[in-house]
């Protein structure tokens, strides 16, 4: 019997597949169902201090089987109201609950306050969302990720505010700098990094010459199989620059995609778009595929493949060969 369990920041996952933050994890009902389907852990939809309304509809453009672009706009009812959901989840599931948080104001103070409330409600881990691709103003989201010097400051402040581990979800649009951001997070006390967020994208309706999304800027986050090679590159680059764990995410749609991301350094892999397309039960077939691969190759544990491909890559990512990488 192959052992699929992994450990991240002291949290034990029965398998490395994590349901990432998104529409499917906006309520306790979705999270509880995901746990019953067999996910190793779940990340809630992002919450901030006060209620936030999302973008106008349409919020999703679905181009199966290639990609999806969404601009929900970080809609949530606020962390205080969400504590009821957190407590209900903890009463009904036995897998790690990771609560995704952000600051509507973009301030360090709000990040810390939200973090404390989520921890008190029962979160096992926090994911700091500093890289949403479709904000409504310049105070958070995409532009916060753009102002890279703020990321380690927020990381350090939150790390000093809570006892539970934190992971920072890094922006993907500065692909070559993701390892630098990860290193800065590590030095600021972050326990892990999530690599990477959706890519900023724009689609135009040729019949109307208008953006297909309701977001005022027309910009949404690109997810799905189309972004997987970019995510793999970012994970591989990051794994060669840091020692803290990586949760890979971005386009994984089957068991082999999970294996690929783990081979370049991910300790666990988050999925969401494929679960929206095929249902939460997709995790079962992904687990079976991983088990079969490991058995066929003679591995006893999925942990044996973490970083396996890195030995076949240069010691440093190409953009940092011969230079000292700093941020």
C-alpha positions as CSV (number, residue, x, y, z in Angstrom):
1,X,0.0,0.0,0.0
2,X,1.5,3.3,-1.1
3,X,1.6,6.1,1.6
4,X,0.1,9.3,0.2
5,X,0.4,11.3,3.3
6,X,2.5,14.5,3.4
7,X,3.3,17.1,6.1
8,X,3.3,20.9,5.7
9,X,4.3,23.1,8.6
10,X,3.4,20.5,11.1
11,X,0.0,19.8,9.6
12,X,-0.6,16.2,8.4
13,X,-2.4,15.7,5.1
14,X,-3.7,12.2,4.2
15,X,-2.9,13.0,0.6
16,X,-1.2,16.0,-1.2
17,X,-4.3,17.3,-3.0
18,X,-5.7,20.5,-1.6
19,X,-8.9,22.3,-2.7
20,X,-7.8,25.8,-3.2
21,X,-9.5,29.1,-2.3
22,X,-12.4,29.8,-4.6
23,X,-16.2,29.6,-5.2
24,X,-16.3,26.0,-4.0
25,X,-15.0,26.9,-0.6
26,X,-17.1,30.0,0.1
27,X,-19.2,28.2,2.7
28,X,-18.9,25.5,5.3
29,X,-21.1,23.3,3.1
30,X,-18.6,23.3,0.3
31,X,-15.6,22.7,2.5
32,X,-17.3,19.8,4.4
33,X,-18.3,18.2,1.2
34,X,-14.7,18.5,-0.1
35,X,-13.4,16.8,3.0
36,X,-15.9,13.9,2.5
37,X,-14.8,13.5,-1.1
38,X,-11.2,12.9,0.1
39,X,-9.2,16.1,-0.2
40,X,-6.1,16.2,2.0
41,X,-6.8,19.8,3.1
42,X,-9.0,22.8,2.1
43,X,-8.4,26.5,1.7
44,X,-11.4,28.7,2.2
45,X,-12.4,31.6,0.0
46,X,-10.6,34.8,0.9
47,X,-12.1,36.9,3.7
48,X,-11.3,40.4,4.9
49,X,-12.3,42.3,8.0
50,X,-15.6,43.8,6.8
51,X,-18.1,42.7,4.2
52,X,-17.0,43.2,0.6
53,X,-19.2,43.2,-2.5
54,X,-17.8,41.7,-5.7
55,X,-17.6,42.7,-9.3
56,X,-20.6,43.1,-11.6
57,X,-21.7,40.1,-13.6
58,X,-20.5,38.3,-15.7
59,X,-17.8,37.1,-13.3
60,X,-16.6,34.0,-15.1
61,X,-15.7,33.1,-18.7
62,X,-15.5,29.4,-19.0
63,X,-13.5,28.1,-22.1
64,X,-13.4,24.3,-21.4
65,X,-11.2,22.3,-21.6
66,X,-8.5,25.0,-21.9
67,X,-9.0,27.7,-19.3
68,X,-11.3,29.8,-17.2
69,X,-11.0,33.5,-16.4
70,X,-12.8,34.8,-13.3
71,X,-13.3,38.2,-11.8
72,X,-15.5,37.6,-8.7
73,X,-13.9,40.5,-6.9
74,X,-13.1,38.9,-3.5
75,X,-16.7,39.0,-2.4
76,X,-17.2,37.9,1.2
77,X,-19.2,38.6,4.2
78,X,-16.3,39.5,6.5
79,X,-14.2,37.4,8.8
80,X,-16.4,37.9,11.9
81,X,-19.4,36.5,10.1
82,X,-17.3,33.8,8.6
83,X,-16.2,32.5,12.0
84,X,-19.5,30.6,12.2
85,X,-18.6,28.8,9.0
86,X,-15.1,28.0,10.4
87,X,-16.5,26.6,13.6
88,X,-19.0,24.5,11.7
89,X,-16.2,23.1,9.5
90,X,-14.0,22.2,12.4
91,X,-16.9,20.3,14.0
92,X,-17.5,18.2,10.9
93,X,-14.1,17.6,9.3
94,X,-10.8,16.0,10.4
95,X,-8.5,17.5,7.7
96,X,-6.5,20.7,8.0
97,X,-8.5,23.9,7.4
98,X,-6.5,26.7,5.8
99,X,-8.3,30.1,5.9
100,X,-7.4,32.6,3.1
101,X,-7.3,36.2,4.2
102,X,-6.7,39.6,2.7
103,X,-7.0,43.2,3.7
104,X,-9.7,45.3,1.9
105,X,-7.7,48.4,3.0
106,X,-4.4,46.9,2.1
107,X,-3.0,47.7,5.5
108,X,-0.8,45.5,7.7
109,X,-3.1,46.2,10.6
110,X,-6.1,44.8,8.8
111,X,-4.2,41.7,7.8
112,X,-3.2,41.1,11.4
113,X,-6.7,41.6,12.8
114,X,-8.2,39.3,10.3
115,X,-5.5,36.7,11.0
116,X,-6.2,36.8,14.8
117,X,-9.9,36.4,14.4
118,X,-9.5,33.5,12.0
119,X,-7.0,31.8,14.3
120,X,-9.3,32.2,17.3
121,X,-12.2,30.7,15.3
122,X,-10.2,27.5,14.7
123,X,-8.1,27.9,11.5
124,X,-5.2,25.4,11.4
125,X,-3.2,27.6,9.0
126,X,-3.6,30.9,7.1
127,X,-3.0,31.7,3.5
128,X,-2.2,35.4,2.9
129,X,-3.8,36.5,-0.4
130,X,-1.5,39.3,-1.6
131,X,-2.0,38.7,-5.3
132,X,-5.5,38.9,-6.5
133,X,-5.6,39.7,-10.2
134,X,-8.7,41.8,-10.4
135,X,-9.0,44.4,-7.6
136,X,-11.4,47.3,-7.6
137,X,-8.8,49.9,-6.5
138,X,-5.1,50.2,-5.9
139,X,-5.0,49.3,-2.2
140,X,-4.9,45.5,-2.4
141,X,-4.8,42.5,-4.8
142,X,-2.8,42.9,-8.0
143,X,-1.3,46.2,-7.0
144,X,-0.3,44.9,-3.6
145,X,1.5,42.1,-5.3
146,X,3.1,44.7,-7.6
147,X,4.5,46.6,-4.6
148,X,6.7,43.7,-3.7
149,X,8.4,45.4,-0.7
150,X,5.0,45.2,1.2
151,X,4.8,41.4,1.0
152,X,7.6,40.6,3.5
153,X,6.3,43.4,5.8
154,X,2.8,41.9,5.9
155,X,4.3,38.4,6.3
156,X,6.4,39.4,9.3
157,X,3.5,41.3,11.0
158,X,1.1,38.4,10.6
159,X,3.7,35.9,11.7
160,X,4.2,37.9,14.9
161,X,0.4,38.1,15.4
162,X,-0.6,34.5,15.4
163,X,0.7,31.1,16.5
164,X,-0.6,29.0,13.6
165,X,1.5,28.6,10.4
166,X,1.1,30.9,7.5
167,X,1.6,30.5,3.8
168,X,1.8,33.5,1.3
169,X,0.1,33.2,-2.1
170,X,2.5,34.8,-4.5
171,X,1.6,36.8,-7.6
172,X,2.3,35.1,-10.9
173,X,2.5,38.0,-13.3
174,X,6.1,38.7,-12.3
175,X,7.1,35.2,-13.2
176,X,10.9,35.7,-13.0
177,X,10.6,37.3,-9.6
178,X,8.5,34.7,-7.9
179,X,11.6,33.1,-6.3
180,X,12.8,36.4,-5.0
181,X,9.4,37.0,-3.4
182,X,9.4,33.5,-1.9
183,X,12.9,34.2,-0.5
184,X,11.7,37.4,1.1
185,X,8.7,35.6,2.6
186,X,11.0,33.0,4.0
187,X,13.3,35.6,5.6
188,X,10.3,37.4,7.0
189,X,9.2,34.3,8.9
190,X,6.7,32.8,6.5
191,X,6.2,29.1,7.0
192,X,5.4,28.3,3.4
193,X,4.5,29.8,0.1
194,X,1.7,29.1,-2.4
195,X,3.0,29.2,-5.9
196,X,1.3,30.7,-7.9
197,X,-1.9,32.7,-8.2
198,X,-3.9,33.1,-11.4
199,X,-2.5,35.2,-14.3
200,X,-4.1,38.5,-15.2
201,X,-6.0,38.2,-18.5
202,X,-8.4,40.0,-20.7
203,X,-11.0,38.7,-23.2
204,X,-13.0,40.8,-25.7
205,X,-16.4,39.9,-27.2
206,X,-15.8,40.6,-30.8
207,X,-19.5,41.1,-31.5
208,X,-19.8,44.0,-29.0
209,X,-16.1,45.0,-28.8
210,X,-16.5,45.0,-25.0
211,X,-14.8,43.0,-22.3
212,X,-16.4,39.7,-21.6
213,X,-16.1,40.1,-17.8
214,X,-18.1,42.6,-15.7
215,X,-15.0,43.9,-13.9
216,X,-14.7,47.6,-14.8
217,X,-11.2,46.9,-16.2
218,X,-12.3,43.7,-17.9
219,X,-9.4,41.9,-16.2
220,X,-9.7,38.5,-14.6
221,X,-7.6,35.7,-13.3
222,X,-6.6,33.0,-15.8
223,X,-6.7,29.5,-14.4
224,X,-7.0,25.9,-15.8
225,X,-4.7,23.7,-17.8
226,X,-3.4,26.6,-19.9
227,X,-1.4,28.0,-17.0
228,X,0.1,24.7,-15.8
229,X,3.5,24.9,-17.6
230,X,3.9,28.4,-16.1
231,X,3.1,27.2,-12.6
232,X,5.5,24.3,-13.0
233,X,8.3,26.7,-14.0
234,X,7.5,29.0,-11.0
235,X,7.5,26.1,-8.6
236,X,10.8,24.7,-9.9
237,X,12.5,28.1,-9.8
238,X,11.2,28.8,-6.3
239,X,12.2,25.3,-4.9
240,X,15.8,26.0,-5.8
241,X,15.8,29.3,-3.9
242,X,14.1,28.5,-0.6
243,X,13.9,25.8,2.1
244,X,10.3,26.3,3.4
245,X,7.6,24.2,1.9
246,X,5.8,25.0,-1.3
247,X,2.1,24.4,-2.1
248,X,1.9,24.3,-5.9
249,X,-1.1,25.5,-7.7
250,X,-2.1,26.5,-11.3
251,X,-3.8,24.2,-13.8
252,X,-3.3,20.8,-12.2
253,X,-6.1,18.7,-13.7
254,X,-5.2,15.1,-13.1
255,X,-2.9,12.9,-11.0
256,X,0.0,13.2,-13.3
257,X,-0.1,17.0,-13.1
258,X,0.1,16.7,-9.3
259,X,3.1,14.4,-9.6
260,X,4.8,16.8,-12.0
261,X,4.4,19.7,-9.6
262,X,5.7,17.6,-6.7
263,X,8.7,16.5,-8.7
264,X,9.7,20.1,-9.1
265,X,9.4,20.8,-5.4
266,X,5.8,21.1,-4.3
267,X,4.9,19.4,-1.0
268,X,1.2,19.6,-1.8
269,X,-0.8,20.7,-4.8
270,X,-3.9,22.9,-4.8
271,X,-6.7,22.5,-7.4
272,X,-9.9,24.3,-8.1
273,X,-10.9,24.9,-11.8
274,X,-11.0,21.2,-12.6
275,X,-13.2,20.6,-9.6
276,X,-15.6,23.3,-10.8
277,X,-15.7,21.6,-14.2
278,X,-15.9,18.0,-13.1
279,X,-17.1,18.1,-9.5
280,X,-15.4,17.6,-6.2
281,X,-15.3,13.8,-6.7
282,X,-12.5,14.4,-9.3
283,X,-10.1,14.1,-6.3
284,X,-10.8,10.3,-6.1
285,X,-9.6,9.6,-9.7
286,X,-6.6,11.9,-9.1
287,X,-5.7,9.9,-6.0
288,X,-6.1,6.6,-7.8
289,X,-3.8,7.9,-10.6
290,X,-1.1,8.9,-8.2
291,X,-1.3,5.6,-6.4
292,X,-1.0,3.6,-9.6
293,X,2.0,5.7,-10.8
294,X,3.8,5.3,-7.5
295,X,3.1,1.5,-7.3
296,X,4.2,1.0,-10.9
297,X,7.5,2.9,-10.3
298,X,8.2,1.1,-7.0
299,X,7.8,4.0,-4.6
300,X,6.5,3.4,-1.1
301,X,5.6,7.0,-0.4
302,X,4.6,10.1,-2.4
303,X,7.1,12.0,-0.3
304,X,9.9,10.2,-2.3
305,X,9.1,12.2,-5.4
306,X,9.1,15.7,-3.9
307,X,11.9,17.6,-5.7
308,X,12.9,14.5,-7.7
309,X,13.3,16.4,-10.9
310,X,15.4,19.2,-9.4
311,X,18.5,17.2,-9.7
312,X,18.1,17.3,-13.5
313,X,17.9,21.1,-13.5
314,X,20.7,23.6,-12.9
315,X,21.4,24.5,-9.3
316,X,19.9,28.0,-9.7
317,X,17.1,29.2,-12.0
318,X,18.4,30.6,-15.2
319,X,17.6,34.2,-14.3
320,X,19.9,33.9,-11.2
321,X,22.8,32.0,-12.6
322,X,26.1,33.7,-11.7
323,X,24.4,36.4,-9.6
324,X,23.4,36.8,-6.0
325,X,19.6,37.1,-5.9
326,X,18.3,39.7,-3.4
327,X,15.1,41.6,-2.9
